[in-house]
Amino acid sequence: MENERMYKFMTPVEVWAKYDPTAEPLEMERIRTKTVENITYETIYFTGFSVGDKKVRVFVKTARSAKSKGKKPTLLVAPPCSSKELDFGLFKSVLDEGYILVAFDYEGKMADKLRYTMYPKELSYCNKETAGIHMYHAEPSAHQTTWYNWSKIARRTITLLSELEYVDTDKVVMIGEGE
């Protein structure tokens, strides 16, 4: 049929079969560490994954009590899909209880963000502002959607947590703030 689209329907097992979140080096780069009102904030970039010879550089922000010692339980937060940075103030009670807070950016370049995940040109559709049809249509497969690549970033951030000296990797919970 002339108008028939060529879709590759895939099961979740098929979608994730070749994905290994530990295969590539993280190439973590700590950008800034500062303490404000007894909370230590850290901004980090790391390699999410590669596309050919280009890399997706993921932006992460962490927060923890400045008094905190040793490895602590961690709350990993996917911020709302709204172009706003996560308001760490919403989680002050979690920080006061000694938890680590980690938020990752998946939306990419947005007009009002200073720091964000950087996608190579081949994945420009992963930038929320320019995602268009890739957010809602899996053509030619699920691998060419923003959601697949955003999910890879979420999973890769969990891999990053194993490298952070203050995270107890046996005690990590992930939530979507506002979702």
Residue pairs with C-beta under 8 A, 6 or more apart in sequence:
5 139
6 140
7 138
7 139
7 140
7 141
8 140
8 141
10 141
10 142
15 142
15 143
15 148
19 152
19 155
21 152
21 155
21 156
21 158
21 159
22 159
24 47
24 49
24 50
25 47
26 46
26 47
26 159
26 160
26 163
27 46
27 47
27 55
28 44
28 45
28 46
28 160
28 163
29 44
29 45
29 46
30 42
30 43
30 44
31 43
31 44
31 45
31 115
32 41
32 42
32 43
33 40
33 41
33 42
33 43
34 40
34 41
35 41
35 66
38 65
38 66
38 67
39 63
39 64
39 65
39 66
39 88
39 95
40 63
40 64
40 65
40 66
40 68
41 61
41 62
41 63
41 88
42 61
42 62
42 63
43 59
43 60
43 61
43 115
44 59
44 60
44 61
44 62
44 160
45 57
45 58
45 59
45 60
46 57
46 58
46 60
46 156
46 160
47 55
47 56
47 57
47 58
48 55
48 56
48 57
48 58
48 117
48 152
48 153
48 156
49 55
49 56
49 152
49 156
50 56
51 120
51 122
51 123
52 120
52 122
54 120
54 121
54 122
55 120
56 117
56 118
56 119
56 120
56 123
56 126
56 149
56 153
57 117
57 118
58 104
58 105
58 106
58 117
58 153
58 156
58 157
58 160
59 104
59 105
59 115
59 116
59 117
59 118
60 102
60 103
60 104
60 105
60 157
60 160
61 85
61 86
61 88
61 102
61 103
62 100
62 101
62 102
62 103
62 164
63 88
63 91
63 95
63 100
63 101
64 72
64 95
64 99
64 100
64 101
64 166
65 95
65 96
65 98
68 98
68 100
68 166
70 166
71 165
71 166
71 167
71 168
71 169
72 98
72 99
72 100
72 166
72 167
72 168
72 171
73 98
73 99
73 100
73 168
73 171
73 172
73 173
74 99
74 100
74 101
74 102
74 161
74 167
74 168
74 171
74 172
74 173
75 91
75 94
75 99
75 100
75 101
75 102
75 172
75 173
75 174
75 175
76 102
76 103
76 104
76 157
76 158
76 161
76 172
76 173
76 174
76 175
77 86
77 91
77 101
77 102
77 103
77 104
77 174
77 175
77 176
77 177
78 103
78 104
78 106
78 154
78 174
78 175
78 176
78 177
78 179
79 85
79 86
79 103
79 104
79 105
79 177
79 178
80 176
80 177
80 178
80 179
81 107
81 128
81 179
82 178
83 107
83 110
83 111
83 112
83 113
83 128
83 129
84 112
85 103
85 105
85 113
86 103
86 177
88 95
88 101
88 103
90 177
91 101
94 101
95 101
100 164
100 166
100 167
102 157
102 161
102 164
102 167
103 177
104 117
104 153
104 154
104 157
105 113
105 115
105 116
105 117
106 117
106 126
106 150
106 153
106 154
107 116
107 117
107 127
107 128
107 129
107 150
108 116
108 117
108 118
108 119
108 126
108 127
108 128
108 129
109 116
109 118
109 119
109 127
109 129
110 116
110 127
110 128
110 129
111 129
117 126
117 153
119 126
119 127
119 149
123 149
124 130
125 131
125 132
125 134
125 144
125 146
126 134
126 146
126 149
126 150
128 135
128 146
131 146
133 139
134 144
134 145
134 146
135 145
135 146
135 147
137 145
138 144
138 145
142 148
154 174
158 172
158 174
161 167
161 169
161 172
162 169
